[in-house]
Amino acid sequence: MARTGDPLLIAGALWNDAIAAAAGSSGTSREARIVTGIGRLERNGGGWLEIAVPVYAGALERQERIDDGRAFLTMSGDAELPPQQPRDRFTVMEIDSEVGPDWTVPLPPPSEPTLANAEVIIDLGYGIRDRSGVELAKELKKSLEGLGLAPMFGATRKVTQDLKLLPLEAQIGQTGTRVNPKLIIALGISGAPQHIDWIGTRTEVLCFNKDPEAPLMRLNRTRPAPRVHPIPGDLFVTVKELIEKLH
């Protein structure tokens, strides 16, 4: 952080827009760079900050670099931050600012749910085989909805483009959408990097696959996140067992 020069302010997600607007309109912060909704923040080995902001519903990232001057940054609710080491000291600065009417704006209407902001995803891979696998996934989705969840379908390229069982909008990966849900239920996903590398690190993955040595099933042998819970066996049997337990 020493390379950033003047104050660097990082705010949480709850008041992103309001705080950024206030920072931009205050006389003391007019010269600050403002970057909002940050999804990934890393300090490069050279000392500068590398910032990534999701765009186009998470399909792409806009990258920013801050190496000097003053900055005001706000993080998105599902931001991915690198693990931090324990520190002996840190500095906190409180900004005393009156909240006025110009801070308030009407709330926008709720946005339509998208794969990029889904909290729960049922992710379909080539192992579902055919339409019968999709029907099993729909049965699982209905059970989860009965628990008050709102799962959405995601899929690999083979499911959307080869088998054509789901539309292209459901594709997760390098040629699809980046996702960072709390939970993914992976059905027949082998674990190609073009798919797995586009899943956020906060995700817990329930992986149903008959091959215990599939790359996704053993992912945590080489990297800690996303955390994978392997469930080996015929998914047409194990998923039905899960559905029964959800009732």
ZIURLIN-V690036 format. One record per residue. N is the residue number from 1. D_FIRST is the distance of its C-alpha to the first C-alpha in whole Angstrom. Layout:
BEGIN
{{N D_FIRST} {N D_FIRST}}
END
This chain:
BEGIN
{{1 0} {2 4} {3 5} {4 6} {5 8} {6 10} {7 10} {8 8} {9 11} {10 12} {11 15} {12 18} {13 21} {14 24} {15 23} {16 21} {17 24} {18 25} {19 21} {20 20} {21 24} {22 23} {23 20} {24 21} {25 25} {26 23} {27 24} {28 20} {29 18} {30 21} {31 18} {32 15} {33 15} {34 16} {35 16} {36 18} {37 20} {38 17} {39 18} {40 16} {41 12} {42 11} {43 8} {44 10} {45 11} {46 11} {47 7} {48 7} {49 8} {50 12} {51 13} {52 17} {53 19} {54 23} {55 26} {56 30} {57 30} {58 27} {59 29} {60 27} {61 23} {62 21} {63 18} {64 15} {65 13} {66 10} {67 9} {68 10} {69 11} {70 11} {71 11} {72 13} {73 13} {74 16} {75 17} {76 20} {77 22} {78 23} {79 19} {80 18} {81 15} {82 15} {83 16} {84 14} {85 15} {86 16} {87 14} {88 16} {89 14} {90 12} {91 12} {92 14} {93 15} {94 18} {95 20} {96 23} {97 25} {98 28} {99 29} {100 32} {101 34} {102 32} {103 29} {104 32} {105 33} {106 36} {107 35} {108 35} {109 38} {110 37} {111 36} {112 38} {113 36} {114 35} {115 34} {116 31} {117 30} {118 33} {119 32} {120 35} {121 36} {122 40} {123 39} {124 42} {125 42} {126 45} {127 47} {128 48} {129 51} {130 52} {131 53} {132 54} {133 50} {134 49} {135 52} {136 50} {137 47} {138 48} {139 50} {140 47} {141 45} {142 48} {143 48} {144 44} {145 45} {146 47} {147 44} {148 43} {149 40} {150 40} {151 39} {152 39} {153 40} {154 38} {155 39} {156 39} {157 40} {158 44} {159 44} {160 44} {161 45} {162 47} {163 49} {164 48} {165 48} {166 45} {167 44} {168 41} {169 39} {170 39} {171 38} {172 34} {173 32} {174 32} {175 34} {176 34} {177 32} {178 28} {179 29} {180 27} {181 30} {182 30} {183 33} {184 35} {185 38} {186 39} {187 43} {188 44} {189 40} {190 40} {191 36} {192 36} {193 32} {194 33} {195 33} {196 31} {197 28} {198 28} {199 28} {200 25} {201 24} {202 25} {203 28} {204 31} {205 34} {206 38} {207 39} {208 43} {209 44} {210 47} {211 46} {212 44} {213 42} {214 41} {215 37} {216 36} {217 38} {218 36} {219 33} {220 31} {221 33} {222 30} {223 27} {224 26} {225 26} {226 28} {227 30} {228 33} {229 37} {230 39} {231 43} {232 45} {233 49} {234 50} {235 48} {236 51} {237 52} {238 49} {239 48} {240 51} {241 51} {242 47} {243 49} {244 52} {245 49} {246 48} {247 51}}
END
